Each structure stands twice: as structure tokens, then as C-alpha cells.
Amino acid sequence: MIVLAVFFTGCYTQQKAAKQVARAQIEYPETVLNACPEPKTETKYLPGKETHTSDTVIVAGKKIPCPPVVNQKEDTVIKYVNCPDQTVIHDTIRRTDTVFIQVENTARIQAQQLQISSLTADRDKYKQKYEEANDKAKKRLWYLIWIGLAAAGYTVLKIKRILP
């Protein structure tokens, strides 16, 4: 019985893994984002759209010669017949080029942005500590200068025997 209890509590299930990843995402987001793959480019295919254009042109009729007619006077007369005007329709179908869209996986970029923000916060914290330490050092330098001046003044007065 005890062996079965130990066996079932020791199993690593999908639910346990999901809980651990969710907890890690909340507490350490940089670590989870660093585990994501490098940004890659995905290409999607979008078929082109067809455009239909129709142009109508009216062409004037031509004069067509008829067979020659011979008159009584032995004269040859050629008559022409006018053809009716023609309507010509030009249909044009165009298909636009195929479009490729590149989609970038932003997990690594988010990890880098989190890292940049944490490094910026650290930099600001250390910069503030540096400024505080620098101010303290300046105060100490002035204290040492005043103490040195006081000691020099005391020594001069002691040498001239003004002070007992």
C-alpha cells in the first residue's frame, strides 16, 4: 500500500508540468522566455486576386469591292459596298502577384526587453549608490581639510606660545 502511494505521488503528469511552467512564468519570466526558440520568420501564402477589365471599341465598316459589272458600252464599273460598323469588346483579366507575409515569433524579443529593463533598473540603482558614495567622500574630504586647518592653526598658536 505504501509503495503504491509513493509510486502515484512520484508521477510527473501533464498537470504538474503545466502548474510548474505557469509558476515559473509568474516568478521568473526571463527564464521561461529564454527557453523559447529563436525568432524565426514564417511565410504565409496569399493567393492573388483577379481583376476583370472590359473595353468596348467601335470600328468603322470597310468598303468591300463587289464583283465587276460590265455595262453595255463595254465599260467596267466596280461598285463598293459599305460594311456595317463593328463593335469589338476587349476583355482583360489580370491577376495580381502572390503576396508573402512574414510573421515573427516575438518570444525572444520579449525576453530581451525584460532583460534590458532589469539591467536598466540595476544600472539606475548602482548609479544612485555611486552618487551617494561620492557625496559622502566629498563631505569626508572637507572634514579632513577642516581638521587639518584646525591642527595647523593649533600648531602655529602652540609654537608662538599663545596657547598654554
Secondary structure, 3 states (H helix, E strand, C coil): CHHHHHHHHCCCCHHHHHHHHHHHHHHCHHHHHHCCCCCCEEEEEECCCEEEEEEEEEECCCEEECCCEECCCCCEECCEEECCCEEEEEEEEEECCCEEEEEECCHHHHHHHHHHHHHHHHHHHHHHHHHHHHHHHHHHHHHHHHHHHHHHHHHHHHHCCCCC
